[in-house]
């Protein structure tokens, strides 16, 4: 465990954080880095649903980033350097990029329905042992090795 003084010295030399993972400890660390005015680009799920943290899909929502960063900085009392942005998960990005192109060409959608296997496939290798029967039954080309 680092002392407070060592931690403060470390924070002074960090220019930017690239973060991933989802542990409870990481939630605290990302917030501590944010409050220390360190830019954070997070691949973690921890803050993807936070109203003040932009969920970035660059080709789709760049216009949302600056206003959200400004409100985030006001909320946490940050200077112009500090911010946190997160990226969307793989199923969201794969969906919204083509939808954005279709919307630009044909106009707004009245309804979109999508189904992913994210709940099964995104849960890690442990989930595959628990759900192997479901995967084989639902996706006929998945063969047991």
Backbone as a ProteinNet text record, in pm:
[ID]
protein_1_A
[PRIMARY]
XXXXXXXXXXXXXXXXXXXXXXXXXXXXXXXXXXXXXXXXXXXXXXXXXXXXXXXXXXXXXXXXXXXXXXXXXXXXXXXXXXXXXXXXXXXXXXXXXXXXXXXXXXXXXXXXXXXXXXXXXXXXXXXXXXXXXXXXXXXXXXXXX
[TERTIARY]
84.4	0	88.5	60.2	137.6	92.4	188	151.5	80.7	12.7	-56.8	40	157.6	255.1	306.4	331.4	376.7	267.3	143.5	31.5	19	33.4	23.9	136.9	259.6	372.8	346.9	290.4	259.1	157.3	54.1	-49.2	7.7	109.7	168	239.2	285.2	359.7	273.1	149.5	59.9	-4.3	10.7	-46.5	-184.8	-206.2	-333.5	-349	-473.2	-503.7	-584.4	-542.7	-621.8	-660.4	-789	-836.6	-925.9	-919.5	-1013.5	-1031	-1134.3	-1165.1	-1291.9	-1336.6	-1462.3	-1463.9	-1350	-1347.8	-1396.9	-1439.1	-1482.6	-1366.7	-1245.8	-1129.4	-1107.5	-1129.2	-1110.5	-1211.4	-1331.7	-1431.7	-1377	-1321.5	-1264.4	-1142.4	-1057.2	-936.7	-970.7	-1064.1	-1100.9	-1155.7	-1238.1	-1293.1	-1183.1	-1088.4	-976.9	-892.2	-866.8	-790.4	-866.9	-998.2	-1080.2	-1071.7	-1089.3	-1086.3	-947.7	-844.7	-708.3	-680.4	-784.7	-773.9	-687.8	-691.4	-616.7	-715.5	-688.1	-777	-783.2	-904.5	-924	-1003.2	-948.3	-1018	-1043.5	-1169.1	-1200.9	-1269.5	-1219.2	-1281.6	-1364.7	-1369.5	-1441.6	-1590.6	-1671	-1816	-1862.5	-1774.6	-1813.7	-1894.5	-1857.1	-1923.6	-1997.5	-2022	-2088.6	-2230.2	-2296.1	-2433.9	-2444.2	-2331.4	-2333.3	-2371.9	-2464.4	-2516.9	-2411.8	-2311.6	-2211.1	-2083.4	-2079.8	-1961.8	-1999.5	-1936.4	-1970.8	-1937.8	-2029.9	-2010.4	-1977.7	-1853.9	-1805.5	-1804.4	-1871.8	-1857.6	-1821.7	-1692.1	-1646.9	-1716.9	-1747.3	-1811.6	-1959.9	-2013.4	-2157	-2189.5	-2121.1	-2168.5	-2062.4	-1976.3	-1873.5	-1933.9	-2049.5	-2110.7	-2155.8	-2170.1	-2212.9	-2097.6	-1976.3	-1863.4	-1835.9	-1820.6	-1782.2	-1886.1	-2016.6	-2113.5	-2111.4	-2093.8	-2089	-1962.4	-1850.6	-1726.7	-1738.6	-1803.2	-1821.3	-1906.6	-2014.9	-2097.8	-2024.8	-1945.8	-1865.5	-1763.1	-1698	-1598.2	-1663.6	-1781.6	-1853	-1894.7	-1945.8	-1991.5	-1879.2	-1760.6	-1649	-1547.7	-1571.9	-1478.8	-1344.7	-1346.8	-1223.4	-1174.5	-1044.8	-993.1	-1013.2	-960.8	-981.9	-907.2	-818	-741	-816.7	-883.3	-943.6	-1075.3	-1092.4	-1218.5	-1215.4	-1332.6	-1341.6	-1439.7	-1398.9	-1488.1	-1479	-1586.8	-1588.2	-1623.1	-1584.2	-1625.1	-1743.1	-1819	-1933.3	-1884	-1967.7	-1927.2	-1939.5	-1890.6	-1881.3	-2017.9	-2119.9	-2250.3	-2311.7	-2291.2	-2344.2	-2275.6	-2143.6	-2068.7	-2107.2	-2114.6	-2151.8	-2290.6	-2375.9	-2512.6	-2523.9	-2467.5	-2491.5	-2414.6	-2300.6	-2225.1	-2305.4	-2354.5	-2437	-2571.1	-2628.4	-2754.1	-2736.2	-2623.3	-2594.6	-2588.5	-2523.2	-2515.3	-2654.2	-2736.4	-2873.4	-2957.2	-2941.6	-3015.4	-2974.7	-2846.1	-2799	-2856.4	-2873.2	-2923	-3076.1	-3147.2	-3292.4	-3373	-3309.2	-3380.7	-3394.2	-3460.7	-3472.2	-3557	-3524.5	-3599.2	-3712.7	-3824.2	-3932.6	-3916.7	-3852	-3833.5	-3717.9	-3639.6	-3530.5	-3539.4	-3526.9	-3525.7	-3397.5	-3325.4	-3200	-3188.3	-3124.1	-3099.1	-2950.4	-2887.1	-2747.9	-2735.8	-2626.8	-2595.5	-2496	-2493.8	-2397.4	-2403.5	-2522.5	-2535	-2460.8	-2453.2	-2380.8	-2235.9	-2214.7	-2078.5	-1993	-2048.6	-1970.3	-1937.9	-1978.2	-1960	-1831.2	-1748.1	-1620.6	-1629.9	-1515.8	-1506.4	-1588.7	-1601.1	-1676.7	-1822.3	-1877.2	-2017.1	-2039.7	-1938.7	-1955.8	-1970.5	-1906	-1923.4	-2062.7	-2118.8	-2253.4	-2362.2	-2335.1	-2439.6	-2413.7	-2322.9	-2284.4	-2404.3	-2496.8	-2614.7	-2699	-2717.6	-2795.6	-2728.7	-2596.2	-2525.9	-2539.2	-2521.7	-2530.2	-2672.1	-2771.8	-2909.9	-2953.3	-2901.1	-2947.1	-2864.9	-2739.3	-2654.4	-2604.1	-2666.5	-2642.4	-2498.7	-2429.6	-2295	-2188.8	-2225.1	-2128.9	-2121.2	-2011.1	-1994.4	-1907	-1936.8	-1855.7	-1721.2	-1612.2	-1481.5	-1427.3
-118.1	0	123.8	217.5	340.2	440.3	516.1	622.4	733.3	820.3	932.6	1020.6	1047.7	1133.2	1068.3	937	866.2	867.7	850.9	853	989.2	1096	1230.8	1255.8	1212	1227.1	1151	1029.9	951.7	1023.7	1079.3	1148.1	1265.8	1329.8	1445	1407.9	1284.6	1246.1	1172.7	1143.4	1074	1177	1156.1	1248.9	1207	1077.4	1026.3	881.9	839.7	702.9	634.6	514.2	425.7	309.2	290.9	199.4	91.8	-27.8	-133.9	-224.3	-301.6	-387.7	-340.1	-411.3	-372	-397	-408.2	-436.4	-315.6	-341	-232.6	-137.7	-192.5	-108.2	-12.1	-59.3	25.6	140	116.8	223.9	338.2	304.4	406.3	472.6	394.1	450.4	546.5	506.7	595.7	728.1	723.3	845.8	929.6	864.6	937.5	1005.9	936.9	997.1	1114.4	1098	1206.2	1329	1308.3	1420.1	1482.6	1410.4	1464.9	1534.9	1555.8	1624.6	1550.2	1417.9	1336.8	1285.3	1308.4	1257	1103.8	1050	904.8	861.1	764.9	697.1	556.1	525.5	399	301.5	180.2	69.9	-14	28	-45.4	-13.1	-101.9	-81.3	8.1	37	101.7	230	314.5	444.5	460.2	353.3	363.4	418.4	403.4	451.9	579.8	635.8	759.4	875.8	958.5	1067.6	1171.3	1186.2	1290.6	1240.1	1112	1054.2	1020.4	1085.3	1055.5	911.6	847.8	716.1	742.8	723.7	772.8	664.7	694.3	621.9	731.4	755.2	876.7	908.7	809.9	840.1	869.8	854	871.4	993.8	1014.9	1115.8	1216.6	1256.8	1353.6	1484.4	1522.3	1648.7	1646	1528.8	1517.3	1531.9	1514.1	1503	1632.6	1744.2	1870.2	1914.4	1916.2	1956.5	1865.6	1735.2	1644.4	1665.6	1691.7	1717.6	1846	1946.8	2072	2050.4	1974.2	1949.1	1860.2	1767	1681.1	1764.5	1855.6	1940.8	2029.9	2079.3	2162.3	2079.6	1959.8	1871.8	1837.2	1808.1	1764.6	1875.5	1996.1	2105.6	2083.9	2030.6	1999.2	2118.2	2118.9	2218.9	2168.6	2240.2	2203.3	2076.8	2028.5	1908.4	1780.6	1778.4	1656	1620.3	1492.7	1440.5	1288.5	1227.6	1084	1059	977	929.2	777	714.2	568.6	533.3	414.1	367.2	271.8	259.6	168.4	24.4	-68.8	-208.7	-252	-370.2	-414.7	-425.3	-470.7	-485.3	-349.3	-250.4	-116.1	-52.1	-57.3	2.9	-61.7	-193.5	-264.7	-231.5	-188	-150.9	-4.5	86.7	228.4	285.7	228.6	282	267.6	149	141.3	213.9	215.8	288.4	438	491.6	633.8	663	576.7	595	588.2	495.2	483.5	605.1	652.9	771.3	894	909.7	1023	1019.5	900.9	885.9	895.5	832.8	819.8	893.2	947.8	1017.3	932	989.4	923.6	798.1	704.4	579.4	599.7	531.8	537.5	426.9	316.4	205.8	119.6	70.7	-21.8	-136.4	-256.8	-373.9	-451.1	-487.8	-561	-667.8	-777	-885.6	-919.4	-933	-976.4	-1093.2	-1162.7	-1268.6	-1214.5	-1082	-1017.2	-1072.4	-1102.2	-1152.8	-1285	-1361.1	-1488.2	-1468.9	-1409	-1400.2	-1300.1	-1198.1	-1096.9	-1128.9	-1243.7	-1275.4	-1350.2	-1373.4	-1440.1	-1590.4	-1654.1	-1797.9	-1879.9	-1830.1	-1904.6	-1923.5	-1825	-1834.7	-1943.3	-1972.1	-2072.4	-2212.2	-2238	-2369.1	-2381.6	-2272.1	-2275	-2276.4	-2219.1	-2201.5	-2281.1	-2375.5	-2448.2	-2510.1	-2568.5	-2628.6	-2526.9	-2410	-2305.3	-2259.8	-2245	-2199.9	-2301.2	-2427.4	-2530.6	-2540.1	-2530.6	-2540.3	-2421.2	-2304	-2184	-2150.5	-2187.7	-2155.9	-2287.8	-2331.7	-2467.4	-2489.5	-2385.5	-2405.8	-2408.4	-2391.3	-2402.2	-2548	-2608.9	-2750.3	-2765	-2865.7	-2893.9	-2948.5	-2891	-2938.9	-3048.5
0	0	0	-87.5	-95.9	9.2	59.4	152.2	76	148.3	84.7	7.4	66	-2.1	-129.1	-125	-245.3	-351.1	-308.5	-403.1	-470.2	-392.5	-448.4	-547.2	-513.6	-606.8	-736	-723.9	-843.7	-930.5	-869.3	-946.4	-1024.2	-971.8	-1039.7	-1168.7	-1181.6	-1302.1	-1405.1	-1371.4	-1464.2	-1556.6	-1686.9	-1785.2	-1830.9	-1846.1	-1896.1	-1848	-1830.5	-1787.5	-1897.1	-1933.8	-2017.9	-1927.9	-1907	-1804.7	-1865.4	-1806.1	-1842.9	-1722	-1723.4	-1610.1	-1542.7	-1440.4	-1377.8	-1227.4	-1167.3	-1024.1	-944	-821.6	-733.1	-704.9	-696.8	-672.2	-788.6	-909.6	-1027	-1029	-982.5	-974.4	-890	-775.5	-686	-748.4	-812.5	-873.6	-986.7	-1073.2	-1183.6	-1130.6	-1027.7	-971.9	-906.1	-839.6	-778.1	-885.7	-994.7	-1104.5	-1165.1	-1182.4	-1236	-1145.8	-1017	-922.5	-910.3	-955.8	-959	-1092.7	-1172.4	-1302	-1403.8	-1398.8	-1494.7	-1599.1	-1727.4	-1832.2	-1829.4	-1836.6	-1832.6	-1955.3	-2026.5	-2135.2	-2084.1	-2057	-1992	-2085.8	-2085.1	-2157.1	-2060	-1935	-1831.4	-1836.4	-1783.6	-1783.6	-1669.4	-1574.5	-1449.2	-1465	-1557.1	-1570.6	-1703.7	-1774.2	-1904.2	-1895.2	-1784.2	-1769.8	-1688	-1649	-1570.5	-1661.7	-1616.7	-1698.6	-1733.7	-1652.5	-1672	-1739	-1777.6	-1842.4	-1986.7	-2085.8	-2224.9	-2263.9	-2330.4	-2390.3	-2536.8	-2574.7	-2703.1	-2810.6	-2919.7	-3045.5	-3145.9	-3168.6	-3238.5	-3370.3	-3450.9	-3579	-3563.5	-3442.7	-3421.1	-3336.1	-3224.8	-3129.3	-3085	-3172.5	-3132.8	-3082.9	-3131.2	-3088.4	-2942.3	-2883.7	-2744.1	-2645.6	-2690.7	-2599.2	-2523.8	-2593.1	-2528.1	-2424.4	-2456.9	-2353	-2229.6	-2249.6	-2134.7	-2052.4	-2120.1	-2045.9	-1963.8	-2020.7	-1946.9	-1821.9	-1833.5	-1715	-1615	-1663	-1575.7	-1497.5	-1566.6	-1500.6	-1395.3	-1425.6	-1328	-1206.6	-1231.1	-1123.9	-1026.2	-1079.5	-995.4	-966.4	-1014.6	-990.8	-1057.1	-1179.2	-1250.7	-1331.3	-1362.4	-1454.7	-1597.9	-1695.2	-1836.4	-1876.9	-1792.4	-1824.8	-1789.9	-1674.8	-1625.8	-1693.1	-1721.7	-1776.1	-1774.6	-1794	-1815.8	-1929.8	-2023.4	-2128.1	-2130	-2171.5	-2184.8	-2327.5	-2367.2	-2498.7	-2482.6	-2587.7	-2586	-2593.3	-2551.1	-2565	-2710.8	-2741	-2880.7	-2948.5	-2878.3	-2943.6	-2974.7	-2888	-2912.5	-3032.6	-3034.5	-3145.2	-3277	-3278.4	-3400.5	-3449.9	-3361.2	-3397.5	-3438.4	-3360.2	-3385	-3503.6	-3538.3	-3652.9	-3782.4	-3818.3	-3940.4	-3927.3	-3806.3	-3788.3	-3812.1	-3770.1	-3793.3	-3943.2	-4017.9	-4163.5	-4226.7	-4181.5	-4233.4	-4194.5	-4072.7	-4028.2	-4108.8	-4134.6	-4214.6	-4355.4	-4410	-4547	-4555.2	-4459.1	-4471.4	-4364	-4263.6	-4156.9	-4031.9	-3931.9	-3801.2	-3807.3	-3719.3	-3706.2	-3608.2	-3631.9	-3534.5	-3430.9	-3468.2	-3375.8	-3424.1	-3328.8	-3359.9	-3261.3	-3309.8	-3223.9	-3252.2	-3148	-3164.4	-3056.7	-3091.9	-2997.7	-3005.3	-2889.4	-2886.9	-2789.6	-2799.1	-2703.3	-2600.9	-2582.5	-2494.5	-2352.2	-2303.7	-2166.7	-2149.7	-2255	-2247.6	-2289.8	-2406.3	-2459.2	-2384.6	-2324.3	-2256.6	-2112.1	-2064.3	-1923	-1892.9	-1991.7	-1966.6	-1983.3	-1974.5	-1999.1	-1899.4	-1774.8	-1674.7	-1716.5	-1784.5	-1823.5	-1927.6	-2006.8	-2111.6	-2053.4	-1942.7	-1881.4	-1821	-1769.2	-1710.1	-1816.9	-1933.3	-2033.7	-2161.3	-2154.1	-2273.6	-2345.5	-2271.4	-2332.1	-2406.2	-2347.6	-2413.3	-2541.9	-2538.5	-2659	-2770.5	-2738.8	-2841.9	-2896.4	-2809	-2853.8	-2938.7	-2912.6	-2982.7	-3105.6	-3106	-3220.1	-3277	-3382.5	-3431.3	-3480.8	-3522.1	-3573.1	-3463	-3339.1	-3227.3	-3187.6	-3215.6	-3183.8	-3060.6	-2981.9	-2864.7	-2911.9	-2856.7	-2901.7	-2815.9
[MASK]
+++++++++++++++++++++++++++++++++++++++++++++++++++++++++++++++++++++++++++++++++++++++++++++++++++++++++++++++++++++++++++++++++++++++++++++++++

